[in-house]
């Protein structure tokens, strides 16, 4: 998958498109290119997806059942000013574009369009987002905060001391924004090795246990979770 080399984790896309054939075509192409895609067929479902997960980019049709795409774009901007929103619509007049931009859209693609053009625009937005993230000094999930410049971690204002490997593992979990990470991926990103032995698997399990004891043990809300048979993820539930 092409984005394995360009991005630390597969980009997560929310596609909100009510035309079944077009939606299926876009979703199939994006998944073949290495994206993770959630596809909503109307505005109400799209809003539920957006509230429940974090996305790297939103592809949003304007003429949608339940909630109009322009209204949905405004709702998204009320809670998240940073996620790129690319409108996909048959409405191509200048006034239509200006209305979309006024609602908070970052870009506007008129149907019919070539998938290559869509992919090119996505790559530009995601590269820009990746560069911005690379310079972020602090990330937060619920009451957990990580300052990368000072390598410090706090939860609810309480300082948490981590080893270098623990910090690297926690950073990977936080930057993955709720995506499930397999033991293989953790081994490659944190230990720079393939997962080819029982010892490696046990090492990851031990370090996850270390993090849980330091990050979650003294708090009612748990952040580090296991998806049996798949891996680990960090997200407030």
N, C-alpha and C positions, 0 to 999 in steps of 0.2 A: 504494500500500500504506500502510495507516494508520500503521504504526510508523516509516516514514521520517521523519515529523515529530516523533514522540515520543522516538525513540532514535537515537543516533549511528550505530549499526550494527544490522542485523536481529538480534533475539534468537535464540539457538540453543537448541532444545528437544530433549531426549532423551525420546521416548515409548516406554515399554515396556509393551505391551498385546498379549495373545495372541488376543483376539477379532478376527478379520480384518475384519469389517464395521465394528465400532466403531473399531478402530484406523485404518482407511482414512478413515472419516468425520472423525475428529479431525484426522488429518494433513492432509487436504484443506482443512478449515476454517482451520487454523492457517497453512498456506502461503498461502491466499488473503488472510489478514490481515497477511502480511508476515514471518512467522516462517520460520526455517530449521529443518527437522525431520528428525531421524533416527529411524526406527521400528524397534524390535527386537521380535520375536515371542516370545522366551523370555528367561529370566533370564541365561543364559550369553552370548547375543549382546549383551544389554543391558550386561553387565559389560565386554565387550570394547570396545563403543562408549565407555563411560564412561572406561575406561583410556586410550583412544586420542585423545580430544578433550576440549576444555573446553566446558561448557554453562552457559547462564544459568539453566536450570530443568530439573528432571526430573519427568515424569509417569509414575508407577509403579503398575502393578496389583499386587495382593497374590497372587492365585492364578495363578502362572506355572509353565510347564514348566521343567525343569532346575534353576533356583534360585528359591526362594520370594521374593516381593517384600519381605517383612520382613527376611529374611537379606540380600537385596541392598541394602536400605536401610542396614543395619548396616555392610556392606562399604564402601558409598559414604562413610559418615560417618567411617570409619577414615582415609580419604585426603583428604577434602574436607568440612570442617565448615560451609562457607559457602553452597554451592549450594542453593537452595530445592528441596525434594522434596515434591511433591503426590501423595498416594496416591489412586488411582482404584479403587474396589472395591464389590462388592455386599454386603460385610459391614458392616452399619450399627449394630451394637450398641455400647454404650458401652465394653465391655471390648475390643472390636476396635479402637476408636479409640485407647484408652489404650495398647494394645500397639503400634500404629503410631507414636504419639508417642514411646513409650519407645525404639523402634528408631531414631528420629532424624527422623521425618517432620515437616514444617512445617505441613501442612494435610491435610485428608481430605475427599474428595468421594465421596458414595455414589451408585452407579448405581441406576436411570437418572438422569441429570442433563441439564440443558439446556446446550447449548454456550455460550449467552450467559453462564451462570454461570461456566463454566470460563474463558472469555475474561476475564471481570471479575476473577477471582481471579489469573489470570496477570498481568494488567496491574498489579494492586496489588503483587505480589511483584517484578516487574521494575522498576517505578518506585522501589520501596524500594531495590533493588539498585543502580539507576543513581545514586540520591542518595548511597548509601554509597561507590560508586566515585568520584563527583565529589570526595569529600573525602579520598580516598586520597592520601597524600603520596608513596608509593613503590609501584612495581610491578616485578616481577622475572620474567624468562623465562630458565630455565637459570641461567647465571652472569652474565646481563645485568641491571643494575638501573638504574631511572630514578627520580630524586627530583624531583617536579614543583615543589615549593616553591622549590628552589634551582636548578632547570633543569640538574641535573647527571646525567651518565651514567657508569657504570663497567661494566667487564666483567672478571670474575675479579679484582676489586679494583683494576684499572688504570683511571685516569681517561681519559675520551674527550671531546675537545673538539668540539662540534657548533655549527654556525650555527643561527640561529633557525628557518629553513626545514627544516634537517636534523632538528632536535629535534621540530618539528611532525610531520614525516613519520614519524619513529620512534615518536612517541607514538601516532599513528593505527594503525600496524602492531601495536604492543604491545597497545593497548586492544581491537583486533579479535580477539585471542585465537586466532590461527591461521586466521581466515577469509580467503579470497582477496579482495583488493581490486582492482577494475578501475581502469584509468587514469582513467576518467571520475570514479569516486568519489573517487580521490585528488586529482584536479584541483579538484573541488568542495569537499572538506574542508580541503585544505592551501593551495590557491591561490585559493579562492573564485571559481572561474571554470568555465565549461563547457569540455570538451575538444573544441575545434572547429578545431584547426590542427595541422600537423605539428610546429611549434615547441613547442606545449604537450606533445605526446607525447614529443618529444626531451628536453624539460626534465625530465619525470618520470623518464625512463630515466637521465639524467645524475645526478639526485639519488639514485636507487636505487644507482647505481654509487658515488657518494660515500659513502653509508652502508655499503655492503659493504666498501669499503676501510678504513673506520674501525672497523666492528663485527666483521667476519668475517675479514678478510685474515690476521691474525696468530693465528687460532685454528683448531684442527682441526675442531671442531663448527661448522658453518655454521647461522646462524639465519634469514637473509633468503633467500627462495626465489622462483622464478618458476614459475607454472603457464602454459605457453605457450598463447596465445590467450585467456587469462582475466585474468591480473594477477599480483599479488605477495602474499606472505604471510610472516609471521614466526613460526617455530615450530621447536623443536629436533627434528631427525629422526634 
